[in-house]
Amino acid sequence: MNDQFTRDLANEVGRIASVETLNMKFAEYFIRTIDGKDYVLGKNKKKGVFCEFNEYKLLFSLFSLVKSPLPRYFDNKYLINVVPIEAILQFCTEYGLPYEDKNLWEEHRYAGFEVGHFRYRIAVLYSFFLLWKAFYENDEASINLNMLLVGLKPADYSDHKQKRAHIKEWLARYVTTFGNHFSFEVDYNAVKDGFFLKLRTRNIFDTCYYQFATLLTNEDVLFKGNLKSCKACNAFFWGHGNKRYCEKCNRKTVWSRNHKNKKGELFPEKYLPPVSL
C-alpha cells in the first residue's frame, strides 16, 4: 500500500506532490526533571528539515507506543506503563521530536516536550482511532468500550442509528478541533509539467492528526479485513492471510529482541534516567 495516503488525497482534493512536516532531530534524547515534571530533551545541535511522510507508517508508529490497553482515565500516573518512556525515546530517535513545548524553550532554552502531556495526547488520539476502527468493523462491544474512553455514554442512546450518527459527528469534531494546523502550497513540477498541491504541517504530531483525518474519509479503501495488529509490538500494518508480524517484527527479529531484553541490552546507556535540575 505504498503511497496510498497520497493517492487517497489526490482522489479528493487534486494531485498531492508531498506531505511535509518540520522534523526536529537531535543526535541524542534524554529525560530531565524540571519543576517536578519529566521532559524529553534533545541533545546536541538541532536539525530542522522538512521531511516527507506520504504513508500511514508514521501514524501507526505513534500508535505502537501504546503497549497495553488504555486505562479509563488518561492521567500520567495511569499511562506510565501503557506508554513507556523507553518506547517514547526510541520513537524520537527514529522520527525526531513529535512537537516542541514553547514554554520550555522560552523559560529554560531547552527543546523538548513534557512526557505526561505527550502520553495524554497519544491516549486521546489512539482512543478515537480505536473507536473509528471498531465502528467500521461493526464490533459493538468495542464500540461501547471506546465510546466511554472518548467521553460518550452508550446508555444515552436508545436508537442505534442515532448512536452511529453521533459517533461520526464526534470523530469529525475531534479531528477538526485538534488537527487543523497545516497549510497547502502549490508547486510546479517541470519534469511532469504539472501543478501539484504540497501539504505542510508544523510538526510530526500534526501530521499524525492529518493522516487520521484521511482514514476517516477513506474507509471503503482501508477496511477489507487486512488491517492487522502486530503480535510482537502492537503496531498496525496491512497484511494478508495469516501474517502476524509487521515488517520490523519477523520471527527472527522477535527472538533476537527478546534475547537482548533478557540480557538487559535492549535499551542502551544513552537512554539516561531522570535527573533533576
C-alpha positions as CSV (number, residue, x, y, z in Angstrom):
1,M,0.0,0.0,0.0
2,N,2.9,2.4,-0.8
3,D,1.8,6.0,-1.3
4,Q,-1.8,5.1,-0.6
5,F,-2.0,8.1,1.6
6,T,-1.0,10.4,-1.2
7,R,-3.2,8.7,-3.8
8,D,-6.3,8.9,-1.4
9,L,-5.8,12.6,-1.0
10,A,-5.4,13.1,-4.7
11,N,-8.7,11.5,-5.4
12,E,-10.4,14.1,-3.1
13,V,-8.6,17.4,-3.5
14,G,-6.3,17.2,-6.5
15,R,-2.8,16.0,-7.2
16,I,-0.7,15.9,-4.0
17,A,3.1,16.0,-4.6
18,S,4.1,15.5,-0.9
19,V,3.1,15.8,2.7
20,E,5.9,17.5,4.6
21,T,6.5,18.4,8.2
22,L,9.2,20.3,10.0
23,N,11.2,17.5,11.5
24,M,13.3,18.4,14.6
25,K,16.1,15.8,15.1
26,F,18.9,15.7,17.6
27,A,21.9,13.4,18.0
28,E,20.5,12.1,21.3
29,Y,17.5,12.3,23.5
30,F,17.3,12.1,27.3
31,I,15.0,12.6,30.3
32,R,15.3,15.5,32.7
33,T,13.0,16.6,35.5
34,I,12.2,20.3,35.5
35,D,9.8,21.8,38.1
36,G,8.7,18.4,39.2
37,K,7.8,17.1,35.6
38,D,9.7,14.8,33.3
39,Y,10.7,16.2,29.9
40,V,12.3,14.6,26.9
41,L,15.0,16.9,25.7
42,G,17.2,16.9,22.6
43,K,21.0,16.9,23.0
44,N,23.5,18.4,20.6
45,K,22.7,20.6,17.6
46,K,19.1,20.6,16.3
47,K,18.5,19.8,12.7
48,G,15.2,21.3,11.4
49,V,14.4,20.0,8.0
50,F,11.2,19.3,6.1
51,C,10.6,15.6,5.6
52,E,8.0,13.8,3.6
53,F,5.5,11.4,5.2
54,N,3.3,10.1,2.4
55,E,2.2,6.9,4.0
56,Y,0.3,5.9,7.2
57,K,3.5,4.4,8.7
58,L,4.1,7.5,10.9
59,L,0.6,7.3,12.4
60,F,0.9,3.6,13.1
61,S,4.4,4.0,14.6
62,L,2.9,6.6,17.0
63,F,0.2,4.1,18.0
64,S,2.8,1.4,18.5
65,L,4.0,3.3,21.6
66,V,0.8,2.1,23.3
67,K,1.9,-1.3,24.8
68,S,-1.2,-2.3,26.8
69,P,-4.9,-1.4,26.8
70,L,-5.8,2.2,27.6
71,P,-7.0,2.9,31.1
72,R,-10.3,4.6,31.9
73,Y,-8.6,7.8,32.8
74,F,-5.6,9.4,31.0
75,D,-3.7,10.9,33.9
76,N,0.0,10.4,33.6
77,K,0.1,8.0,36.6
78,Y,-2.2,5.6,34.8
79,L,-0.2,5.8,31.5
80,I,3.3,5.3,32.7
81,N,3.4,1.6,31.9
82,V,0.9,1.9,29.0
83,V,3.2,4.3,27.1
84,P,6.7,3.5,28.5
85,I,9.5,6.1,28.4
86,E,11.8,3.7,26.5
87,A,9.4,3.5,23.6
88,I,9.0,7.3,23.5
89,L,12.8,7.7,23.3
90,Q,13.0,5.2,20.5
91,F,10.3,7.0,18.6
92,C,12.2,10.3,19.0
93,T,15.4,8.6,17.8
94,E,13.7,7.5,14.6
95,Y,11.5,10.4,13.8
96,G,12.6,13.4,15.9
97,L,10.6,15.4,18.4
98,P,6.9,14.9,17.9
99,Y,6.4,18.6,18.8
100,E,8.1,21.2,20.9
101,D,6.9,22.8,24.1
102,K,7.2,26.6,23.5
103,N,7.1,27.4,27.2
104,L,10.0,25.1,27.8
105,W,12.1,26.9,25.2
106,E,11.1,30.4,26.4
107,E,11.7,29.7,30.1
108,H,14.6,27.3,30.0
109,R,16.0,27.4,26.5
110,Y,15.5,23.6,26.1
111,A,14.0,22.0,23.0
112,G,11.7,19.1,24.1
113,F,8.3,18.2,25.5
114,E,6.6,17.2,28.7
115,V,6.3,13.4,28.9
116,G,2.9,13.4,30.7
117,H,1.3,15.7,28.2
118,F,2.7,13.6,25.3
119,R,1.2,10.4,26.8
120,Y,-2.1,12.1,27.2
121,R,-2.2,13.3,23.6
122,I,-1.3,9.8,22.3
123,A,-4.0,8.2,24.5
124,V,-6.7,10.6,23.3
125,L,-5.8,10.2,19.6
126,Y,-5.5,6.4,20.0
127,S,-8.9,6.2,21.7
128,F,-10.6,7.9,18.8
129,F,-8.7,5.7,16.4
130,L,-9.9,2.6,18.2
131,L,-13.5,3.9,18.2
132,W,-13.3,4.5,14.5
133,K,-11.8,1.1,13.9
134,A,-14.5,-0.7,16.0
135,F,-17.2,1.4,14.2
136,Y,-16.2,0.3,10.7
137,E,-15.6,-3.3,11.8
138,N,-19.1,-3.4,13.3
139,D,-17.7,-4.6,16.7
140,E,-20.4,-3.4,19.0
141,A,-18.6,-4.4,22.2
142,S,-15.5,-2.5,21.2
143,I,-17.7,0.5,20.1
144,N,-19.3,0.7,23.6
145,L,-15.9,0.3,25.4
146,N,-14.2,3.0,23.3
147,M,-17.2,5.4,23.5
148,L,-16.5,5.6,27.2
149,L,-12.9,6.5,26.6
150,V,-13.8,9.4,24.4
151,G,-16.5,10.8,26.7
152,L,-19.6,9.2,25.2
153,K,-22.0,7.0,27.2
154,P,-23.6,4.1,25.2
155,A,-26.6,4.1,27.6
156,D,-27.6,7.5,26.4
157,Y,-28.6,6.2,23.0
158,S,-31.7,4.1,22.6
159,D,-31.7,4.4,18.8
160,H,-29.0,2.6,17.0
161,K,-29.0,4.9,14.0
162,Q,-28.7,8.0,16.2
163,K,-25.8,6.4,18.1
164,R,-23.8,5.8,14.9
165,A,-24.5,9.3,13.6
166,H,-23.3,10.9,16.8
167,I,-20.1,8.8,16.8
168,K,-19.4,10.1,13.3
169,E,-20.0,13.7,14.4
170,W,-17.8,13.2,17.5
171,L,-15.0,11.9,15.4
172,A,-15.2,14.8,12.9
173,R,-15.4,17.3,15.7
174,Y,-12.3,15.9,17.3
175,V,-10.1,16.0,14.2
176,T,-11.4,19.4,13.2
177,T,-10.6,20.9,16.7
178,F,-7.1,19.4,17.2
179,G,-5.9,18.6,13.8
180,N,-6.2,21.8,11.8
181,H,-2.6,23.1,11.9
182,F,-1.5,22.7,8.4
183,S,-1.3,24.6,5.1
184,F,-1.3,24.0,1.4
185,E,1.2,25.3,-1.2
186,V,1.0,24.9,-5.0
187,D,4.1,23.5,-6.6
188,Y,5.0,23.2,-10.2
189,N,6.9,20.1,-11.3
190,A,8.9,20.8,-14.5
191,V,9.6,17.1,-15.1
192,K,5.9,16.1,-15.0
193,D,4.8,19.5,-16.4
194,G,2.0,19.9,-13.9
195,F,0.8,21.7,-10.8
196,F,0.7,19.8,-7.5
197,L,-0.6,20.5,-4.0
198,K,2.0,20.3,-1.2
199,L,0.8,19.9,2.3
200,R,2.9,21.2,5.2
201,T,2.4,20.7,8.9
202,R,4.1,22.3,11.9
203,N,5.3,19.1,13.5
204,I,5.1,15.3,13.4
205,F,2.1,15.1,15.7
206,D,0.1,17.4,13.5
207,T,1.0,15.1,10.5
208,C,-0.5,12.2,12.5
209,Y,-3.7,14.1,13.0
210,Y,-3.9,14.7,9.3
211,Q,-3.3,11.1,8.5
212,F,-6.0,10.1,10.8
213,A,-8.3,12.5,9.1
214,T,-7.6,10.7,5.8
215,L,-8.5,7.4,7.4
216,L,-11.9,8.8,8.4
217,T,-12.6,9.8,4.8
218,N,-11.4,6.6,3.1
219,E,-13.0,3.8,5.0
220,D,-14.0,1.9,1.8
221,V,-10.4,1.6,0.7
222,L,-9.0,0.5,4.1
223,F,-11.4,-1.9,5.7
224,K,-11.2,-5.1,3.7
225,G,-10.0,-7.3,6.5
226,N,-6.3,-6.6,6.1
227,L,-5.5,-4.0,8.8
228,K,-3.7,-6.1,11.4
229,S,-2.0,-5.6,14.8
230,C,1.5,-7.0,15.2
231,K,1.6,-9.7,17.8
232,A,5.0,-8.5,19.0
233,C,4.9,-4.7,19.1
234,N,1.1,-4.0,18.7
235,A,1.9,-1.8,15.6
236,F,-0.8,-1.7,13.0
237,F,0.0,-2.8,9.5
238,W,-1.6,-4.0,6.3
239,G,-1.1,-7.7,5.7
240,H,-2.7,-10.7,4.1
241,G,-3.6,-14.2,5.1
242,N,-2.1,-15.4,8.4
243,K,0.6,-12.8,8.6
244,R,1.1,-12.0,12.3
245,Y,4.1,-9.6,12.4
246,C,4.8,-6.1,11.0
247,E,7.8,-5.5,8.8
248,K,10.0,-4.8,11.8
249,C,9.0,-7.9,13.7
250,N,9.5,-11.1,11.7
251,R,10.0,-14.2,13.8
252,K,13.8,-13.9,13.8
253,T,13.8,-10.3,14.9
254,V,11.3,-11.0,17.7
255,W,13.5,-13.8,19.0
256,S,16.6,-11.6,18.9
257,R,14.8,-8.7,20.7
258,N,13.6,-10.9,23.5
259,H,17.0,-12.4,23.9
260,K,18.6,-9.0,24.2
261,N,15.9,-7.9,26.6
262,K,16.7,-10.8,28.9
263,K,20.4,-9.7,28.9
264,G,19.5,-6.0,29.6
265,E,20.8,-4.8,26.2
266,L,17.6,-3.6,24.6
267,F,17.9,0.0,25.8
268,P,21.5,1.3,25.6
269,E,23.1,3.7,28.1
270,K,22.2,6.8,26.0
271,Y,18.6,6.5,27.4
272,L,19.5,8.2,30.6
273,P,17.4,8.1,33.8
274,P,15.6,11.2,35.0
275,V,17.9,13.8,36.5
276,S,16.6,16.8,38.5
277,L,17.9,20.3,37.8
